[in-house]
Amino acid sequence: MPELIYRKGFSLKHEVAGELEADYHSTLVQAIKTADFRYQRGRLTVHLAREFGFCYGVDRAVDYAYQTRRRFPDQAVYLTGEIIHNPHVNEKLRALGIKFLSDPGCAIEALGAGDVVILPAFGVTVRLLEQLQHQGCTLVDTTCGSVLNVWKNVRQYARDGQTAVIHGKIHHEETQATASQATEQPNGKYLVVLNRAEAAEVCDYIRNGGDSGAFLERFGAAASKGFHPERDLGRIGLANQTTMLMSESLEIAEMFRNAMVDRYGAERLDERFRAFETICSATQDRQDAVVALLDEHALDLMLVIGGYNSSNTTNLAKICAHRLPTYHIADVPALISAATIRHKSVKERAEIVQTDWLPPTGPVSVGMTAGASTPDNIVGMVVERLSRLVNSDPASSVCPLPSG
């Protein structure tokens, strides 16, 4: 069977448009946008960020998944894992009959000619792509263009003999895929740093050297095979997971730039250090919009909607939590009652239950945003549920489950 990789859908966009609208559109959210991103009912006012929810890359990935199911109605269709980090969307895809290779009972090794595999928006590792191609699978590639741009830079770093220093989460699918692009090149190397604190440790080694064994014990799991700090930190190129906090990525780049100047001198900086801003525009737009929302309105609290494993949603919550009480919720059922909410604190990994989260009397002003993998219908249902809770609607005694 010839190698097949589809990267532009199947010209079935109009055929699946009705399904997508039924599954993810919200008339209420559209009305809120028209009303200057403001919703008011009773004592509740909701201010919605001007950029939120599905970005172009996510919208495209979900669209391609629906097209794939329509294009191959009689063939098994798989996803390598979650297409995006949103439980509601992924369950919708399962309902279409798309299987997830990350689920129990699904084995990549069992796939072959006749099987269709969708690659997610964050991409896959070079090794996994080659394995699926070798097994003869038909592939539908939904990798986001912003991610592809990062890969291009990382490959160039490796070709030029520079180690890719990646600001990201080592276990995130996107960062693993990006790292694999570096090591695919001859002698390519990478090192992943999670935050400023880790970056500071690496910068200290660049400036002062140190115990390479201790360094590898600390960072070995986040470095390429055979990585040696004294050799491989001499020439570096900065990149990042596209959904990280932009301000932190820029600060980390500056930290490394200064460390290289201190170690090798400003006159040699160009040959020792490169950095490209590789935060995707949609991630930056959503972060900028939530900052503007916080600056423009007097808010009692902030609701951030999105999957708990969504990096861009988590970073929106971090921005807000510095300013006012913030609740990162995955879906509508998290709003248990006017007294109780289930949410993920920016300081905790696990979901927690908190009481006394809503002001019991007087006007309530709530800011709201959603991660790039959160569809409008979830945002709309959260607004409706919140309104019932704040305004003591009798229907609010039971939390409705999302119906799509």
Secondary structure as UniProt FT lines:
FT   STRAND          4..6
FT   HELIX           13..24
FT   HELIX           27..34
FT   TURN            35..37
FT   STRAND          38..41
FT   TURN            42..43
FT   STRAND          44..48
FT   HELIX           56..71
FT   TURN            73..74
FT   STRAND          77..79
FT   HELIX           87..95
FT   TURN            96..97
FT   STRAND          99..100
FT   TURN            101..102
FT   TURN            104..105
FT   HELIX           108..110
FT   TURN            113..114
FT   STRAND          116..119
FT   TURN            121..122
FT   HELIX           126..134
FT   TURN            135..136
FT   STRAND          138..141
FT   HELIX           145..159
FT   TURN            160..161
FT   STRAND          163..167
FT   TURN            170..171
FT   HELIX           173..183
FT   TURN            186..187
FT   STRAND          190..193
FT   HELIX           196..208
FT   HELIX           212..219
FT   HELIX           220..222
FT   TURN            225..226
FT   HELIX           229..232
FT   STRAND          236..240
FT   TURN            242..243
FT   HELIX           246..264
FT   HELIX           266..268
FT   HELIX           269..272
FT   STRAND          273..275
FT   HELIX           281..296
FT   STRAND          301..305
FT   TURN            308..309
FT   HELIX           311..321
FT   TURN            322..323
FT   STRAND          326..329
FT   HELIX           332..334
FT   STRAND          340..344
FT   TURN            346..347
FT   STRAND          351..355
FT   STRAND          364..370
FT   TURN            372..373
FT   HELIX           376..390
FT   TURN            391..392
FT   HELIX           394..397
//
